[in-house]
Amino acid sequence: MKILLINPPLVGSKNELPRIGVPLGILQIAAFLEKKGKKIEVFDSLTYSPKLETAELDENTIQIGASWECIKDKIRESRPNYVGVACQFSILVPTIIQLSKAIKEADGSVKVIVGANPATANPDIFLGEPSIDFIIMSEGEHTMNELIDCLEENRDFSTIPNLSYKKDGKIVQNPIKFIYELDELPFPAIHHYNLERYFELVEKGMGGRVLTSSNSNRQFSVVTSRGCPFFCNFCSIFIHMGRDLRKHSSSYILDYLEMLVDKHKIDHINFEDDNLTLDLKRFEEILDGIIERKLNITWDTPNGIRANLLDERIVAKVKETGCTGLKIGVESGNQDVLDKIIVKGLRLESVEKMSKLCHKYRIPLSAFFIIGFPGETKKNIQETLDFAYMLKKKYDVNPILHNAIPLPGTALYNECKEKNYLVERKEEKSWFNYGEIAIKTGEFDPQFLMEKTKSFYRNILFLESLSVLKSPAKIMGYMGMLANQPRKFFSLSKRLFAIVFNA
């Protein structure tokens, strides 16, 4: 019995460098299955070859990574009994369906199992395809292991949590069950991943977090917790990971960080948690451990942290431990929108307090903002842009502006569907791609949001230009990026100018 786990090709724009990340979910499952004595192989479509393959999909879009013929060859060579596939993003749904067909064409006896967030939110989309046998919803470690055991022993799998499958022409979804003792999970199976090839892609500006504040090429993503107890109307993480915050202990995380530094020479950590700082005691233990163990790393928080949790004492320690940048989720500059529409549970005065502290301790701070929610007025949208502009001007907070995307399963999607706010498109599908303006109400339309975004970034670009001229540290930072990651530098510049000038 053999299991092959595949990280699929990506889909991206011809005009931008691809965003390639470490497939942590697959490596986590690989480690758990190996711990249970199963034979595992991992095929990463992006790092398997010294050359990154691309194929044109249309005039604007390319597929990045292994071709279908290459994947078929891999199936024939490895001869697995089971193939697990990760679908991390909604834009990859058509890719995963094509991948499953390629697997079955290579070997029709293989059981194809698909997991990750879009599969959890839309199991029926995948199971409507004859080439997909099972969907793992939510966390996959225990479910994948139990499913394979049942299939090998010809036992009933109807009681396995987190499993969705077809029975008598109907789709069955078993109850969701979460893992609470996260420390029982082994460290991700990095030995199955071509880490050095990934670092080469980071150096070329393709890997790592595109907006990371580090110029390190040996950076690695770490997730220390799962689940989110908050109720933001646009967020789908609760569908995949639940409402309960579940955490690795600080000692587990510190041991993991120490292994990454000692064994793999990692020098920058992207803490990818949605709630890294929610348990402040544990967060401070991690900071103290970095100091006590003399871990020579820098770190940042690409997914963002809560803006209302850190006091000055903790911020000082954040600086001491090598933080190169924090991100916070603000979303709106109007308190009523935050409270009544987004349901963020955040006060704007906390955002300004956090901005002031980071400015004092010279910790680069970025803030996520979202416009285009149903119920927002044009005035509300302008208030968000004004608030973001104020934070940039007063505290040099880098704004990251998005348009609201109605992800299936979220309160935002349900409202848009009910009130007919979803933008009509040529192709019928139940998801919207990253960057796609998806919502139109009686108050605003995509054209209005696009013009507001362009105008906003023109103003921010002007402020940033003035800031750079006044700051030797900023000049050195940009020069460092240009020297160490020139493709990343030019990619970011090209993307910003495309937004501002519609190039």
N, C-alpha and C positions, 0 to 999 in steps of 0.2 A: 504494500500500500504506500502510495506516494502522493504528496500534496505540493502543488505549485501555486504560489501566490504571485499575482501580477499587479504591478503598478502601471496603469495604462498610459498611452500617449496623451499629450495635452492638445488643446485647441487654442490658437492664439492669432493675434493680428500680424499681418506681414510687416507692419511698420513698427513693431515693438519687440524688444527682447523678451523671450519667454520667462515666466516666473516659475522656476523649478525649485521644489522643496523636498526635504527628506520625507519619504512615506512612512511616517511614524506609526500609523495604525497597522499597516501590514507588518512592520518589524516587531511591533508589540505582540500581534497574534502569532507570528512566527516563533517568537521566544516562548510563548505559552505552550504552543503545540509541541515544540522541542522538549520542553520541560516534562510534558506528558508522554514522551518517548516516541513521537511521530517523526517520520522522515520528511524534511521540509526543503524546498528550494524556492528562492525568491528571484523573480525576473523583473527588473526595473527597466521599463521601456526607454528611459531617458539617460541612464548611465551605463547601460550594458556595453556600449560601443565607444571607442575613442572619438568617433565622429557623431554629432547630433543630427539624426535624419530629419528631414522635413518633406512634406507633401502638400501640394496646393489643393485646397478644398473649394475655394471660389476666388473671386478677384481680390478679396480683402482678407481671407482667412487661410491659415495653414494648420496642418496637423504636425505636431512635433514629437518625435520619438519613433520607436520601431514600427515598421510597416506591417500590414496584415500578413503578408507572406513570411516575414521574419518571425512573427508570433506563431504562425502555423508550423514553421520549421522547429521552433522551440518546443511546441507541444509534441511533435513527432519524435524529437530527440529525447525529451525528458520522460515521455510516456506516463504522465500523472494519472491517477484515478480521480483526483479532485482538483479543481482550479478555483481559487478564491480571487476575486477582483474587487478593488476598491474604487468607488465612485465618490470622490471628494466634493465635486462641484456640480451644480445643476447644468452648466454648459457642457459637461462631459456625458450627459445621459445618452445622446445619439452615439457617441464614441463607444460607450460601454456596450450598447446593444450590438454595434458592429463587431466589437471585440468578441462578444459571446458567440456570434455567428461564425467568426473565424475559428474559434476554438472547436466548435462542433464540426466544422468542415474538416478540420485536421483529424479529429477523433470523436466520433459521435457517441462513444460510450462514456466520455468524461462528464462528471457532474459539475456544472457551473454554479458557483455560489457568489452572489454580489452583496456587498455591504457598504456602510458609511451613510452620511447624512441624507442625500437625496433618495437613497434606497429606503431609508427608514420613513421618510415623509411620503414616498410614492411607490410602495411595493407593487401596486397594481400595474404601473407603467412597465416595470421590468418583467413581472411574471406574465404579462400579456404576450411576451416573446417566447416561442417554443424553445429557443436556445438557452434560456435561463431556467435553472431548476429550483433554486432556493434563494431567498433573501434573508440576510441577517440584519435585523433591526437593532438599533442602539449598539451596545458594546458587544464585541464579537468573540472575545477570548473563550469563555466557557461554552458559548453556543456552538462555535465552530468545532470545538473538541467533541462535544456531546453528539452533534449531528454526524460527524464522521464515524464515531463509535457505533452509533445506531445503524448507520448504513452498512458498515463492515459486518455487523452481527445480525443484520436483517431484523432489527428491532423497531418497534413503533417509535416515531419521533414527534407524535402529536402533543407531548407534554413538555417539549424542550422550549424554555423561554426564549423570546426574541427572534423566533423563527417564523417566516412566512413562506408558504408553498401552495402548489396547486393540488386540489383533490376533487375528483369527479367533476372537472371543469370549472370549479369554483376556487377562489383564492381564500386561504385560511391564514389568519394572523394569530399566532399564539401570544399570550400576555407578555408584557415587558418586565424584565427583572434586571436590576442594576447591581454592580459589584461594589460592595462597601468596604471591603478590606483590600484596598489598593496595594498595600505593601506586600501582599502575597504574590503579586505579579512580578515576573522577572524583568530585568532591564531589557529594553528593545534589542533585538538580535542584529546589532550593527554589523556583525561579521558576515551577514548575508548581503550587505550593501556595499557598493563600490564607492566608498567614502572619498577616496583620493580623486576619483573622476568627478564627484560632486564638487569638491573644492576647486577643481579646474573650471567648472561652470560658474561657480561663485566669482572666481577671479575675472572671468569674461563678462561679468555683469548679469549672468542668466540665473544663477542660483541664489539662495538665501532670500531674505526679505528685501524687496526692491527699495522700500522706504526706510530700511534700517539706518540707524545713526552710527553704525560702526563701519569702518573701512577694512575690517578683518576679512580675510578669505577663509579662515578656518573657523567658521561659525556653525552652530548646531542648535536645532530647536529642541526645547524641553517643555513637557506638560506636567505640572505638579498636582493638578486637581481636575475633577470632572463635575459637571452639573452647574446649574445656575438658578438661584432662588428668586430672581427678579422677573418682571413681567413686561419688559419692553415689547411693544406690539409688533415690531419688525423682525425680532430675533427668533431664529429657528433652533438655537442650540438646545433648548429644553426638549425638543422632539427627539433628538438623538441622545442626549445625556441626562435628561431629567431635571427636576427642580431642586433636588437635594444636593448640597455641596459635599462632595466626597474627596478626601485628600490623601496624598502620600504624606507620611511623616517627614519632618524636617531632616531626620537622620538618614532616611532612605534617599531623599533628594541630594543631600550633601555627599553621600557615598557615590551616587550616580555622577554628580558633577566631578568628583575627584577621579573617578574612572575615566570620564571623558577627557579630562586634562592629562592624566598620566599615560593612558593607553593610546589615545587618539590625537593628542596635542591640540585639543580644542582650546581656543583662547577667547571666544565670544559666544555667549549664550542668548538665544532668543527665547524668553519665557513666554510661551504661547497661550497661557491660561486665560480664560475669561474672568477668573476671580482669584488671581495670584495673591492679592492683599486682603481678601475678605476676612480671613483668620489672621488678625494682626500679630498674635502671639507666635504662630507658626512662621509667618513671614519674617519676623524679627529674628527668630531662631535660625532661619536660613541665612540671613544677612550676617549674624554673629558667627555662624559656622564658616562662611566664606572668609571672614577675617581670621578666625582662630586656626583654620586649616591652611591659611596662606595660599588660597587658590588664586593663581595669577590669571584672572579672567576679567573681561568686561561683560556687560549685559544690558539688555533693553526689554521692552514689553510691547511687541508689535501689535498684539490684539487689543491692547488698552487695559487700564485698571480703573477702579472707581475713583472719582475725584474728591470724595468726601471722607476718606479714611485716614490719610497720612497726616500726622502732625509734624512739627519742625524737628523734633528729636529723630523721628524715623527718616525724614527726608535727608537729614545730615548723614545718617548711616547709609542711606541709599547712595549718596554721593561717595562716601568712603569706600564702598564695596565695588566701585568701578562702573556704575551705571552710566551709559553713554546717551541715554535718552528714554523718556517715558512717554506713553500715549494715554490719553484719557478719552472716554466717551462722553461727549456733551450732548450732541444731537441737535438741540434747539436753543436759541437765545431768548425764547419766550417761556416764562414759567408756567403759564396755563397750558401751553402745548406740551411741555414736559410732563405736567401732572395729569392732564385730562385726555390727551391724545396718545402720547408715547407711553405713558405710565412708567416713567424712568425712575422715580423715587430719588430725585437729586435736586438740590437747591443751587441756583446759579451763583449765589455768593460763595458756595464751597468751591466752585470752579475757579473763581477769581482768587480765592485764598490759596488754592493749590498752585495756580499760575504764579502768584507772588512769591511763594516759597521756592519753587523751582528756579525762578529768575534770580532769587537771592543766592542760591547755592550753585548757580550756573549749570543746572541740569537741563539740557535741551528738552523742551516739552512740545508735543503735538496734540491736537485735539480733533476728534472726529465730529463732523456735523452732517446732518441729513436734512434735505428739504424735499417738499413734495408729498407731505402726508395728507390724506383726506381729512378735512376739517381745518387745515391751515388756510389762512388768508394770505393774500399777497403782502399785507402788512406784517404778518407773522414771519413770513419768509425773509423779508427785509430786515426784521429785528434779529434773526439768526445771523445773517450776513454782517450786520452792524456789530453784533456781539463778538463774532469771530475776528472782525477787523480790529475792534478795540483791544482784544487780547493780544493780537499780533503787534499792534502799535505800542502798547503799554508794557507788555511782558515778553515780547518776541515769541509768542506761542504759534507754532506752525499749524495752520488750519488744513484739514483734509476733508474736503467737501464731497458728499455723495448725494445722489438722488435716491429716494426711497424705492426699494425693490420688494415687491410683495412675494415673499417666498412661501410656497405651499405649506399649509399647516399652521401658519402664523395668524394672529388676530388681524394683522394688516391685510393679508391675502383674503381672509374671509370677508372682511368689510368691503374690499374692492370688488370682490366677486358678487356680493349681495347687491351692491349699489351700482354695478356696471361701470366701475371706474377703470377697469383694465384697458389699456390701449389695444385697439384692434391691430392684428398683424396678419401677414400673408400666411404664415405657417401656424397651424393650431397646435399649441403645446401648453402644458400647465406650469411652466417655469419661465422666468425671465433671466437673461444673461447679465453677468457683471457689466455695469456701465450703461445698460439699456434703460432708457426712461420709460417706465411701464404704466404710469398712473396719469389719468386726466380727469379733472373734476370741473365743476362749473366755475371754479375760482382760478384755475391755472391749467395750462396744457404743456406738453413737452417742449415746445418752442420757447415758451416763457421761461421754463426752468433752465434750458440750455443757454439762453441769453444772460440770465442772472448769474449762472456759473461762470461764463466767460468774463463778464464784467467784474465779478468778484475777484477772480484770479489776476486780472489785469492790475487791480488795486493792490493785491497782495504782492505781486511781482515787483511793483514799484517800491513798496515798503521794504521788501527783502533786499532790493538793490541798495537802498539807502543804508540799511542795517549792515550789509557786508562792507560797504565803504567805511563805516565807522568802527568796524570790529576786526582787529588783526586775527583774533581766534577763529572767526568765521572764514576769513580768507584762507587761513591755514587748513581748516576743515575741508573746504572745497578743493583746495590744492591737494590735500591728502587723498580725497576720493579720486581726483583726476589722475594722480600718480599710481594709486594702488588698484583702482577699479575704473579705468577710463570708459569702458563700455557702459557701465552702470551710470556714470556721470552724464554721458551723452544721451543715454536712454531717458533718464529723468528730465534732462533739459528738453529733449524732443517732445516728451509727453506733456510737459507744462506748456510749451509753446503751442502745441497742437490744441490744447484746451483753450488757451487764451485767444489764439488767432484763427482757430478752426482750420488749421493747416492739414 
